[in-house]
Amino acid sequence: MGELIVDADVMARARFGTSQLTETLAGLKILLSGQVLPWHQPWRDAHAAALRGRLAADPVAAALVRHAFAPTWTADFLTVPPAAPNLALDEELRYLESLDDARIRADLEFTSGALPRELTGSGLAATAAELLRWVWERTIRSEWDRRLRVLRADVVARTARLSTEGWSGALDGLAAGVRWLANGRIQVNVHPYPPRDVRGSDLMFIAAHTRGSSVSWHLPDRYALVYPVAGALAGEPVPLPDALVRLLGGNRARILGLLAAPRSTSALTAATGLPLGSVGGHLRVLLDAGLLERRRSGREVLYWRSAAGEHLVEAAGVPGQPGA
């Protein structure tokens, strides 16, 4: 679909969130892709061979994967949005595991056409669910806490923009082809699909480590738009020089390192995993020391490095800073 038709009630209920199933499916697609974004490449290189081995040992799963993904479409049974944000993977997989083989085959045929012999047997839903669990357990679970901090930081930033700029601002730059249109419409991609009227439905915006945006649904009344977190946020935290850590303490040095651009207290809380009160206390110390500037933006207070803070970070030799 190229556009969603919405109304004030839909947007009043709409929310940003995360999904372990969405993250897992996005990871599977990256592992299967021949071309990935630069910030996804190291992760793909670390796990692609294991996935190839897993599929080589399971011809049914391999056939299912070959027929579940088309250039602009993914089989519907894989993309059902969660009933609520932040569910565990097993909770999200219950719906998939409830589907019968006829439904799975119908979705695969719609996506890719005639099916091979491997997909004529039974237990297709269980095969799909176990493959997704394998991707989660082998490639994502160990780093989920870090990923979740990145995703939540994006969600917090989008929610802050929503409170100050409305949906037009919150959706600006969300993903290529996504934008707020006039008269209760959201453009979700540039594909020539007919618009979908989702008035009376629930709508969620799901942040994920994915290449691009996509739309999913659970008919009749649950929809989601999946969008990619910024590539600059997707890497590991920048290592901080020991001298800066000894001077400021680990958490204050980390916060100062994150404030090259303005961020709110809530965004820093999401990015660091520290309690809100602790972040606020560290910000006050850095502010009193003259290392930060601040200003109010709508309901949020934004902080960023002052000239003195920039000089300190540059002198310490933090990677990616001028002179480093």
GUFI-717442 format. One record per residue (C-alpha): x, y, z; residue in three letters; residue number from 1. Coordinates in steps of 0.05 Angstrom, whole numbers, always signed. Layout:
# residues N
SITE  X  Y  Z  ALA  NUM
...
END
This chain:
# residues 324
SITE  +0  +0  +0  MET  1
SITE  +25  +70  -16  GLY  2
SITE  -17  +108  +34  GLU  3
SITE  -55  +99  +99  LEU  4
SITE  -120  +137  +108  ILE  5
SITE  -125  +157  +182  VAL  6
SITE  -165  +203  +226  ASP  7
SITE  -155  +240  +292  ALA  8
SITE  -176  +180  +334  ASP  9
SITE  -126  +134  +301  VAL  10
SITE  -69  +183  +310  MET  11
SITE  -89  +198  +382  ALA  12
SITE  -80  +123  +397  ARG  13
SITE  -18  +114  +353  ALA  14
SITE  +48  +101  +389  ARG  15
SITE  +121  +87  +377  PHE  16
SITE  +150  +22  +403  GLY  17
SITE  +195  -39  +394  THR  18
SITE  +183  -112  +376  SER  19
SITE  +229  -172  +385  GLN  20
SITE  +194  -208  +327  LEU  21
SITE  +203  -148  +281  THR  22
SITE  +276  -142  +301  GLU  23
SITE  +286  -217  +289  THR  24
SITE  +252  -216  +221  LEU  25
SITE  +293  -154  +201  ALA  26
SITE  +356  -192  +222  GLY  27
SITE  +336  -253  +180  LEU  28
SITE  +327  -209  +119  LYS  29
SITE  +395  -176  +129  ILE  30
SITE  +428  -244  +136  LEU  31
SITE  +395  -267  +71  LEU  32
SITE  +413  -203  +33  SER  33
SITE  +472  -197  -14  GLY  34
SITE  +476  -122  -3  GLN  35
SITE  +469  -89  +66  VAL  36
SITE  +481  -21  +96  LEU  37
SITE  +552  -8  +120  PRO  38
SITE  +532  -8  +194  TRP  39
SITE  +498  -76  +187  HIS  40
SITE  +556  -108  +150  GLN  41
SITE  +598  -131  +211  PRO  42
SITE  +538  -164  +243  TRP  43
SITE  +519  -198  +178  ARG  44
SITE  +590  -223  +166  ASP  45
SITE  +591  -253  +236  ALA  46
SITE  +527  -294  +228  HIS  47
SITE  +511  -306  +154  ALA  48
SITE  +551  -370  +149  ALA  49
SITE  +515  -401  +208  ALA  50
SITE  +448  -385  +177  LEU  51
SITE  +470  -417  +111  ARG  52
SITE  +489  -480  +150  GLY  53
SITE  +422  -479  +187  ARG  54
SITE  +383  -475  +122  LEU  55
SITE  +426  -528  +87  ALA  56
SITE  +406  -576  +143  ALA  57
SITE  +332  -560  +138  ASP  58
SITE  +305  -562  +66  PRO  59
SITE  +235  -542  +87  VAL  60
SITE  +259  -480  +123  ALA  61
SITE  +304  -463  +64  ALA  62
SITE  +245  -469  +15  ALA  63
SITE  +201  -428  +61  LEU  64
SITE  +253  -372  +64  VAL  65
SITE  +261  -373  -12  ARG  66
SITE  +187  -362  -23  HIS  67
SITE  +171  -316  +36  ALA  68
SITE  +207  -254  +10  PHE  69
SITE  +194  -216  -54  ALA  70
SITE  +226  -149  -74  PRO  71
SITE  +168  -108  -47  THR  72
SITE  +129  -159  -6  TRP  73
SITE  +139  -206  +52  THR  74
SITE  +91  -263  +66  ALA  75
SITE  +37  -237  +113  ASP  76
SITE  +43  -292  +165  PHE  77
SITE  +114  -268  +182  LEU  78
SITE  +97  -194  +191  THR  79
SITE  +39  -192  +241  VAL  80
SITE  +48  -131  +286  PRO  81
SITE  +48  -142  +361  PRO  82
SITE  -14  -131  +403  ALA  83
SITE  +28  -86  +448  ALA  84
SITE  +99  -58  +449  PRO  85
SITE  +156  -95  +484  ASN  86
SITE  +128  -166  +484  LEU  87
SITE  +174  -226  +489  ALA  88
SITE  +188  -263  +425  LEU  89
SITE  +149  -325  +446  ASP  90
SITE  +87  -282  +460  GLU  91
SITE  +91  -252  +390  GLU  92
SITE  +101  -321  +358  LEU  93
SITE  +37  -350  +387  ARG  94
SITE  -5  -323  +329  TYR  95
SITE  +42  -351  +276  LEU  96
SITE  +42  -419  +311  GLU  97
SITE  -34  -420  +310  SER  98
SITE  -38  -416  +234  LEU  99
SITE  -54  -478  +193  ASP  100
SITE  -13  -502  +133  ASP  101
SITE  -64  -479  +83  ALA  102
SITE  -58  -407  +108  ARG  103
SITE  +18  -409  +105  ILE  104
SITE  +17  -437  +35  ARG  105
SITE  -33  -385  +12  ALA  106
SITE  +11  -329  +37  ASP  107
SITE  +73  -360  +4  LEU  108
SITE  +37  -369  -62  GLU  109
SITE  +13  -297  -61  PHE  110
SITE  +84  -274  -49  THR  111
SITE  +122  -319  -98  SER  112
SITE  +76  -362  -140  GLY  113
SITE  +77  -438  -147  ALA  114
SITE  +109  -475  -89  LEU  115
SITE  +159  -532  -90  PRO  116
SITE  +148  -602  -62  ARG  117
SITE  +183  -585  +3  GLU  118
SITE  +125  -538  +22  LEU  119
SITE  +69  -588  +10  THR  120
SITE  +76  -623  +78  GLY  121
SITE  +51  -605  +147  SER  122
SITE  +80  -565  +204  GLY  123
SITE  +99  -502  +164  LEU  124
SITE  +81  -454  +220  ALA  125
SITE  +125  -492  +269  ALA  126
SITE  +182  -492  +219  THR  127
SITE  +177  -416  +209  ALA  128
SITE  +172  -403  +284  ALA  129
SITE  +233  -447  +300  GLU  130
SITE  +274  -412  +247  LEU  131
SITE  +257  -344  +277  LEU  132
SITE  +274  -370  +346  ARG  133
SITE  +341  -394  +320  TRP  134
SITE  +356  -326  +290  VAL  135
SITE  +338  -293  +356  TRP  136
SITE  +377  -340  +400  GLU  137
SITE  +439  -346  +357  ARG  138
SITE  +447  -275  +330  THR  139
SITE  +407  -223  +369  ILE  140
SITE  +392  -244  +441  ARG  141
SITE  +463  -233  +468  SER  142
SITE  +463  -161  +444  GLU  143
SITE  +390  -146  +455  TRP  144
SITE  +402  -99  +513  ASP  145
SITE  +447  -55  +470  ARG  146
SITE  +399  -58  +412  ARG  147
SITE  +341  -40  +457  LEU  148
SITE  +376  +21  +483  ARG  149
SITE  +387  +45  +412  VAL  150
SITE  +315  +31  +393  LEU  151
SITE  +286  +64  +455  ARG  152
SITE  +330  +126  +444  ALA  153
SITE  +299  +132  +375  ASP  154
SITE  +229  +122  +403  VAL  155
SITE  +240  +174  +457  VAL  156
SITE  +267  +224  +406  ALA  157
SITE  +207  +213  +359  ARG  158
SITE  +158  +219  +416  THR  159
SITE  +191  +284  +438  ALA  160
SITE  +184  +312  +367  ARG  161
SITE  +111  +291  +366  LEU  162
SITE  +97  +332  +428  SER  163
SITE  +129  +394  +399  THR  164
SITE  +119  +388  +323  GLU  165
SITE  +59  +342  +314  GLY  166
SITE  +57  +282  +268  TRP  167
SITE  +87  +320  +210  SER  168
SITE  +150  +331  +250  GLY  169
SITE  +151  +262  +282  ALA  170
SITE  +148  +228  +215  LEU  171
SITE  +197  +275  +180  ASP  172
SITE  +258  +234  +161  GLY  173
SITE  +228  +170  +189  LEU  174
SITE  +246  +131  +126  ALA  175
SITE  +251  +141  +51  ALA  176
SITE  +182  +150  +22  GLY  177
SITE  +147  +162  +89  VAL  178
SITE  +115  +229  +103  ARG  179
SITE  +53  +261  +131  TRP  180
SITE  +4  +284  +77  LEU  181
SITE  -55  +331  +81  ALA  182
SITE  -127  +308  +94  ASN  183
SITE  -112  +250  +141  GLY  184
SITE  -64  +210  +99  ARG  185
SITE  +5  +181  +112  ILE  186
SITE  +49  +162  +54  GLN  187
SITE  +84  +98  +74  VAL  188
SITE  +122  +81  +10  ASN  189
SITE  +125  +99  -63  VAL  190
SITE  +100  +32  -89  HIS  191
SITE  +36  +35  -132  PRO  192
SITE  -8  -2  -83  TYR  193
SITE  -78  +24  -69  PRO  194
SITE  -88  +65  -5  PRO  195
SITE  -112  +28  +57  ARG  196
SITE  -166  +59  +101  ASP  197
SITE  -146  +45  +173  VAL  198
SITE  -196  +90  +208  ARG  199
SITE  -221  +54  +270  GLY  200
SITE  -157  +14  +275  SER  201
SITE  -95  +14  +320  ASP  202
SITE  -30  +39  +289  LEU  203
SITE  +40  +29  +316  MET  204
SITE  +107  +56  +291  PHE  205
SITE  +161  +3  +305  ILE  206
SITE  +235  +21  +306  ALA  207
SITE  +281  -34  +282  ALA  208
SITE  +351  -47  +255  HIS  209
SITE  +325  -55  +184  THR  210
SITE  +345  -31  +116  ARG  211
SITE  +280  +6  +100  GLY  212
SITE  +208  +15  +120  SER  213
SITE  +150  -34  +114  SER  214
SITE  +77  -39  +132  VAL  215
SITE  +45  -98  +168  SER  216
SITE  -24  -115  +193  TRP  217
SITE  -69  -162  +232  HIS  218
SITE  -137  -154  +201  LEU  219
SITE  -185  -124  +214  PRO  220
SITE  -158  -70  +260  ASP  221
SITE  -84  -73  +276  ARG  222
SITE  -30  -40  +233  TYR  223
SITE  +43  -23  +241  ALA  224
SITE  +95  +17  +202  LEU  225
SITE  +166  -10  +213  VAL  226
SITE  +222  +41  +204  TYR  227
SITE  +298  +38  +208  PRO  228
SITE  +336  +70  +266  VAL  229
SITE  +390  +117  +242  ALA  230
SITE  +455  +83  +221  GLY  231
SITE  +496  +130  +264  ALA  232
SITE  +460  +102  +325  LEU  233
SITE  +468  +29  +307  ALA  234
SITE  +541  +18  +325  GLY  235
SITE  +575  +4  +391  GLU  236
SITE  +586  +63  +439  PRO  237
SITE  +647  +105  +424  VAL  238
SITE  +704  +84  +470  PRO  239
SITE  +723  +138  +519  LEU  240
SITE  +795  +155  +536  PRO  241
SITE  +817  +134  +606  ASP  242
SITE  +838  +205  +622  ALA  243
SITE  +768  +232  +610  LEU  244
SITE  +737  +176  +651  VAL  245
SITE  +785  +188  +709  ARG  246
SITE  +770  +263  +707  LEU  247
SITE  +694  +260  +703  LEU  248
SITE  +675  +189  +722  GLY  249
SITE  +650  +137  +674  GLY  250
SITE  +577  +157  +669  ASN  251
SITE  +590  +232  +664  ARG  252
SITE  +643  +221  +611  ALA  253
SITE  +594  +177  +573  ARG  254
SITE  +539  +229  +576  ILE  255
SITE  +586  +284  +554  LEU  256
SITE  +608  +241  +496  GLY  257
SITE  +535  +232  +474  LEU  258
SITE  +521  +307  +472  LEU  259
SITE  +554  +328  +408  ALA  260
SITE  +482  +344  +386  ALA  261
SITE  +424  +366  +431  PRO  262
SITE  +389  +311  +470  ARG  263
SITE  +336  +309  +524  SER  264
SITE  +342  +277  +592  THR  265
SITE  +294  +222  +571  SER  266
SITE  +334  +209  +507  ALA  267
SITE  +398  +203  +548  LEU  268
SITE  +363  +156  +597  THR  269
SITE  +343  +111  +539  ALA  270
SITE  +411  +114  +507  ALA  271
SITE  +451  +99  +570  THR  272
SITE  +405  +53  +609  GLY  273
SITE  +416  +96  +671  LEU  274
SITE  +359  +116  +717  PRO  275
SITE  +326  +183  +700  LEU  276
SITE  +347  +213  +767  GLY  277
SITE  +420  +192  +757  SER  278
SITE  +422  +224  +688  VAL  279
SITE  +392  +288  +715  GLY  280
SITE  +445  +290  +770  GLY  281
SITE  +502  +280  +722  HIS  282
SITE  +474  +334  +676  LEU  283
SITE  +471  +384  +734  ARG  284
SITE  +544  +371  +751  VAL  285
SITE  +567  +378  +679  LEU  286
SITE  +524  +441  +671  LEU  287
SITE  +552  +472  +735  ASP  288
SITE  +622  +457  +709  ALA  289
SITE  +608  +497  +646  GLY  290
SITE  +614  +436  +601  LEU  291
SITE  +541  +438  +575  LEU  292
SITE  +491  +487  +547  GLU  293
SITE  +416  +477  +553  ARG  294
SITE  +351  +506  +527  ARG  295
SITE  +277  +487  +530  ARG  296
SITE  +243  +458  +468  SER  297
SITE  +169  +449  +480  GLY  298
SITE  +161  +403  +541  ARG  299
SITE  +234  +379  +539  GLU  300
SITE  +299  +411  +561  VAL  301
SITE  +355  +397  +511  LEU  302
SITE  +429  +392  +531  TYR  303
SITE  +491  +396  +488  TRP  304
SITE  +565  +408  +497  ARG  305
SITE  +588  +479  +508  SER  306
SITE  +652  +506  +477  ALA  307
SITE  +689  +485  +540  ALA  308
SITE  +658  +415  +535  GLY  309
SITE  +679  +410  +462  GLU  310
SITE  +750  +431  +479  HIS  311
SITE  +753  +379  +535  LEU  312
SITE  +728  +323  +490  VAL  313
SITE  +775  +343  +434  GLU  314
SITE  +835  +348  +481  ALA  315
SITE  +819  +279  +509  ALA  316
SITE  +821  +250  +439  GLY  317
SITE  +752  +219  +435  VAL  318
SITE  +747  +182  +368  PRO  319
SITE  +706  +218  +316  GLY  320
SITE  +718  +287  +346  GLN  321
SITE  +756  +342  +311  PRO  322
SITE  +830  +333  +321  GLY  323
SITE  +822  +261  +344  ALA  324
END
